Amino acid sequence: MRPNNLIENLFIPYSFQGQEHDNEVKGDGNSVNYKYRMHDPRVGRFFSVDPLAEKYPSFSTYGYVANSPLVFKESDGRQIIIVDPSSGKEYLYCPNSTEITEEMGEFVIGTINTLDEIINRGWDNEFSIISKIANNTETTARIVFESDWKAARGNSNGYIKWNPSSGLAQYNQDCSEIRHSPAHSLFHELGHLAYVLLDPYKEYENEPDNRVVGFEKWDEYLIEQKTKAGSYDELSDKWILTELDKGPNEGIRPDHGLTDETKERFFASNVFGTDGPKKSDPSNTVSGPMPEEYYNTDFSKSKPRF
């Protein structure tokens, strides 16, 4: 069966949602390359299961964009997800090409804009960690809203708790202060996930199997990695703090400083701001959690900080 739009396909190699035709598989216009699986537009079916099917057991293994083609775009396996705090809905982020919809809350839209702006400002020029995470099917970064700006930090199992008003102030040994904007903090946390993908020091490539080499060789390997890390707790800390953090150009932290004595949160004026009162500042008027209007269900009334 020949498709009705055969003439168009001869001149336009891309079709629905910008996916590319692969005419060598089943003839002109009969096969569309979605990068991680192929689609037959004649019957409206994929040739194989969704490569991320195991992560979404509630959907068909042959499903498409969670059965919501008017809302979502095929992600090509992209795995930066932004979670709307009011609805719990997840939105896939595509670098500089995420479609903004009316149903998205302020946090989702602001996070999309922040990630795009990080790229556009050139922070990610050297390592391209955002695009590498976004286009990797094995790594998922879920960015979730942390209402308490004083506690917003860190990631666990791919979940990044982030607050668009929570900046980081860290003190050097000479008592000088380095301030990282909320956007920088988000970029930093994504760096922890990107480190595994990039493996800049070949830490994972050269990692021996402790079940094979035995405990003695394994201990030697751990000591070797610690030596390479120098004054940093881990090699990943060394790379993120000395290499990745050069991009934002907001100062290099001497260490992660996981104690209250060496670092403190400040309430930034905006997502790229490095000014604002610290949580211990007597003049600080924001005591802890964000104002209620910032994370309630009606985002149209919330005060933009992006």
C-alpha positions as CSV (number, residue, x, y, z in Angstrom):
1,M,0.0,0.0,0.0
2,R,1.4,3.4,-1.0
3,P,0.9,6.3,1.3
4,N,-1.3,9.2,0.1
5,N,1.5,11.7,0.9
6,L,4.1,10.0,-1.2
7,I,4.9,13.1,-3.2
8,E,5.4,15.1,0.0
9,N,7.8,12.5,1.4
10,L,10.0,12.8,-1.6
11,F,10.7,16.4,-0.7
12,I,10.1,16.6,3.1
13,P,12.2,14.0,5.1
14,Y,10.5,14.9,8.4
15,S,6.9,14.4,9.4
16,F,4.8,14.1,12.5
17,Q,6.5,15.8,15.5
18,G,9.6,16.3,13.4
19,Q,10.6,12.6,13.2
20,E,12.6,11.5,10.2
21,H,11.4,9.1,7.4
22,D,13.6,6.1,6.8
23,N,12.5,5.1,3.3
24,E,15.1,2.3,3.0
25,V,13.3,0.0,5.5
26,K,9.8,-0.4,4.0
27,G,9.6,2.0,1.1
28,D,8.8,5.6,0.7
29,G,6.9,7.0,3.7
30,N,6.3,3.6,5.3
31,S,8.8,3.8,8.2
32,V,9.5,6.7,10.6
33,N,12.7,6.7,12.7
34,Y,11.9,7.7,16.3
35,K,15.6,7.0,17.2
36,Y,15.0,4.3,19.8
37,R,12.2,2.5,17.9
38,M,10.6,2.5,14.4
39,H,7.1,3.4,13.5
40,D,4.8,2.3,10.6
41,P,2.4,5.2,9.8
42,R,0.3,2.9,7.6
43,V,-1.0,1.0,10.6
44,G,-0.1,3.5,13.3
45,R,2.0,1.0,15.2
46,F,5.6,0.8,16.5
47,F,7.7,-2.2,15.4
48,S,9.0,-2.7,19.0
49,V,8.2,-2.0,22.6
50,D,9.0,1.3,24.3
51,P,12.7,1.1,25.5
52,L,11.5,2.7,28.8
53,A,8.4,0.4,29.2
54,E,9.7,-1.1,32.5
55,K,9.7,2.3,34.1
56,Y,6.0,2.9,33.2
57,P,4.1,-0.4,33.9
58,S,0.7,1.4,33.9
59,F,1.1,2.1,30.1
60,S,1.2,-0.2,27.2
61,T,4.7,-1.4,26.2
62,Y,3.8,-0.2,22.6
63,G,2.3,3.0,23.8
64,Y,3.1,6.5,22.6
65,V,3.6,9.6,24.8
66,A,1.4,8.3,27.6
67,N,-1.6,8.3,25.2
68,S,-1.5,12.1,25.1
69,P,-0.2,13.2,21.7
70,L,-1.8,16.6,22.0
71,V,0.1,17.3,25.2
72,F,3.5,15.5,24.9
73,K,6.1,15.0,22.2
74,E,7.9,11.7,21.6
75,S,11.0,12.1,23.8
76,D,13.5,9.9,21.9
77,G,14.4,8.4,25.3
78,R,15.1,11.8,26.8
79,Q,15.2,11.6,30.5
80,I,15.1,15.0,32.2
81,I,11.6,15.1,33.8
82,I,10.1,18.1,35.6
83,V,7.4,17.3,38.2
84,D,4.5,19.7,38.6
85,P,4.1,20.2,42.4
86,S,0.4,20.9,42.2
87,S,-0.7,18.0,40.0
88,G,2.1,15.6,40.3
89,K,2.2,15.4,36.5
90,E,5.6,14.7,34.8
91,Y,6.8,16.7,31.8
92,L,9.8,15.6,29.7
93,Y,12.3,18.3,29.0
94,C,13.9,18.7,25.6
95,P,16.8,21.2,25.4
96,N,15.6,24.5,23.9
97,S,12.6,22.7,22.3
98,T,10.2,21.9,25.1
99,E,6.7,22.9,24.1
100,I,5.0,25.1,26.8
101,T,1.4,24.3,27.4
102,E,-1.4,26.1,29.3
103,E,-1.7,23.4,31.9
104,M,1.9,23.6,33.0
105,G,2.4,25.2,36.4
106,E,4.8,28.0,37.1
107,F,7.5,25.7,38.5
108,V,7.5,23.5,35.4
109,I,7.6,26.5,33.0
110,G,10.2,28.3,35.1
111,T,12.4,25.2,35.3
112,I,12.2,24.7,31.5
113,N,13.2,28.3,31.0
114,T,16.0,28.0,33.6
115,L,17.6,25.0,31.9
116,D,17.3,26.6,28.5
117,E,18.9,29.8,29.8
118,I,21.8,27.8,31.4
119,I,22.5,26.4,27.9
120,N,22.1,29.8,26.2
121,R,24.4,31.5,28.6
122,G,27.1,29.1,27.7
123,W,27.5,27.5,31.1
124,D,27.2,24.0,29.6
125,N,29.4,24.7,26.5
126,E,32.3,22.5,27.5
127,F,30.6,19.3,28.7
128,S,27.0,19.6,27.4
129,I,25.7,17.7,30.5
130,I,22.1,18.8,30.0
131,S,21.8,17.4,26.5
132,K,23.7,14.3,27.4
133,I,21.3,13.5,30.3
134,A,18.3,14.5,28.2
135,N,19.3,12.1,25.5
136,N,20.3,9.1,27.6
137,T,17.8,6.3,28.2
138,E,19.8,4.9,31.1
139,T,19.8,8.0,33.3
140,T,16.7,9.8,34.6
141,A,16.8,13.2,36.4
142,R,13.5,14.1,38.0
143,I,13.4,17.7,39.2
144,V,10.9,18.2,42.0
145,F,9.9,21.3,43.9
146,E,11.2,21.7,47.4
147,S,9.0,24.2,49.3
148,D,11.5,24.9,52.1
149,W,14.2,27.1,50.5
150,K,16.4,26.6,53.5
151,A,16.5,22.9,53.0
152,A,16.5,22.7,49.2
153,R,19.6,20.8,48.1
154,G,20.9,17.5,46.8
155,N,19.7,14.6,44.8
156,S,18.8,11.0,45.6
157,N,18.2,8.2,43.2
158,G,17.8,10.7,40.4
159,Y,15.4,13.0,42.2
160,I,16.7,16.5,42.4
161,K,15.0,18.6,45.0
162,W,15.2,22.2,43.9
163,N,13.9,25.6,44.9
164,P,14.1,28.5,42.5
165,S,14.8,30.9,45.3
166,S,17.4,28.9,47.2
167,G,21.0,30.0,46.6
168,L,24.1,28.7,48.3
169,A,26.7,30.7,50.2
170,Q,29.9,28.9,51.2
171,Y,32.8,30.3,53.1
172,N,36.5,29.8,52.3
173,Q,39.2,29.3,54.9
174,D,40.0,33.1,54.7
175,C,36.3,33.7,55.6
176,S,35.5,35.1,52.1
177,E,32.1,34.1,50.7
178,I,31.2,32.4,47.5
179,R,27.6,32.6,46.3
180,H,26.0,30.3,43.8
181,S,22.6,31.2,42.3
182,P,19.6,28.8,42.4
183,A,20.2,28.0,38.7
184,H,23.9,27.2,39.5
185,S,22.7,24.8,42.3
186,L,20.4,23.0,39.8
187,F,23.3,22.8,37.2
188,H,25.6,21.4,40.0
189,E,23.1,18.6,40.9
190,L,22.7,17.6,37.3
191,G,26.5,17.3,37.3
192,H,26.4,14.5,39.8
193,L,24.3,12.5,37.3
194,A,26.3,13.5,34.3
195,Y,29.6,12.4,36.0
196,V,28.5,8.7,35.7
197,L,27.8,9.2,32.0
198,L,31.0,11.1,31.1
199,D,33.3,9.2,33.5
200,P,36.0,11.9,33.0
201,Y,38.6,10.1,35.1
202,K,37.8,6.6,33.8
203,E,36.7,5.7,37.3
204,Y,33.9,3.3,36.2
205,E,35.7,2.1,33.1
206,N,38.7,0.9,35.2
207,E,36.6,-0.3,38.2
208,P,37.4,-3.9,38.9
209,D,34.8,-6.5,39.8
210,N,35.3,-7.0,43.6
211,R,33.7,-10.5,43.3
212,V,36.6,-11.5,41.0
213,V,39.6,-9.6,42.3
214,G,39.0,-10.1,46.0
215,F,38.9,-7.7,48.9
216,E,42.6,-6.8,48.9
217,K,42.6,-5.7,45.3
218,W,39.4,-3.9,45.8
219,D,40.7,-2.0,48.7
220,E,43.8,-1.0,46.7
221,Y,41.5,0.4,44.0
222,L,39.5,2.4,46.5
223,I,42.8,3.9,48.0
224,E,43.9,4.7,44.5
225,Q,40.7,6.6,43.8
226,K,40.9,8.5,47.1
227,T,44.5,9.5,46.2
228,K,43.4,10.9,42.9
229,A,40.6,12.8,44.6
230,G,43.1,14.6,46.7
231,S,41.5,16.9,49.2
232,Y,38.0,16.1,47.9
233,D,35.8,13.3,49.3
234,E,35.3,11.7,46.0
235,L,36.5,12.0,42.4
236,S,33.1,13.2,41.3
237,D,33.3,16.1,43.8
238,K,36.6,17.0,42.4
239,W,35.4,17.1,38.8
240,I,32.1,18.9,39.6
241,L,33.7,21.6,41.8
242,T,36.9,22.2,39.8
243,E,35.7,21.6,36.2
244,L,31.9,21.8,35.8
245,D,31.4,24.8,38.2
246,K,33.7,26.9,36.0
247,G,30.8,27.3,33.6
248,P,28.6,29.6,35.7
249,N,31.7,31.6,36.7
250,E,30.3,32.2,40.2
251,G,33.3,31.1,42.1
252,I,34.9,27.7,42.8
253,R,33.9,26.0,46.1
254,P,36.8,24.5,48.0
255,D,34.7,21.5,49.0
256,H,31.1,20.4,49.3
257,G,31.0,21.8,52.9
258,L,28.3,19.7,54.3
259,T,28.3,21.4,57.7
260,D,26.4,24.5,58.7
261,E,29.7,26.1,59.7
262,T,30.9,26.3,56.1
263,K,27.8,26.9,54.1
264,E,24.4,28.5,54.3
265,R,21.4,29.1,52.1
266,F,20.3,32.5,51.0
267,F,16.9,33.7,49.6
268,A,17.9,34.8,46.0
269,S,16.1,37.7,44.3
270,N,15.6,35.5,41.2
271,V,16.7,32.2,39.8
272,F,20.0,33.6,38.5
273,G,20.5,36.0,41.4
274,T,23.4,35.9,43.9
275,D,22.0,38.6,46.2
276,G,19.5,38.1,49.0
277,P,19.4,37.5,52.8
278,K,20.9,34.4,54.3
279,K,18.7,32.1,56.5
280,S,20.6,33.3,59.6
281,D,20.4,37.0,58.7
282,P,18.3,38.9,61.3
283,S,16.8,40.9,58.4
284,N,15.5,37.8,56.7
285,T,11.7,37.9,56.5
286,V,11.2,34.5,54.8
287,S,11.4,32.0,57.7
288,G,11.4,28.7,56.0
289,P,8.9,27.2,53.6
290,M,8.1,29.3,50.6
291,P,5.0,31.5,50.9
292,E,1.8,29.4,50.4
293,E,0.9,31.1,47.1
294,Y,4.1,29.8,45.6
295,Y,3.2,26.1,45.7
296,N,-0.6,26.0,45.9
297,T,-2.8,24.7,43.2
298,D,-3.4,28.0,41.6
299,F,-0.1,29.0,40.0
300,S,-1.7,32.0,38.3
301,K,-1.6,33.9,41.6
302,S,2.0,33.0,42.6
303,K,4.8,35.5,42.5
304,P,7.2,34.8,39.7
305,R,10.8,34.5,40.8
306,F,12.2,33.1,37.5
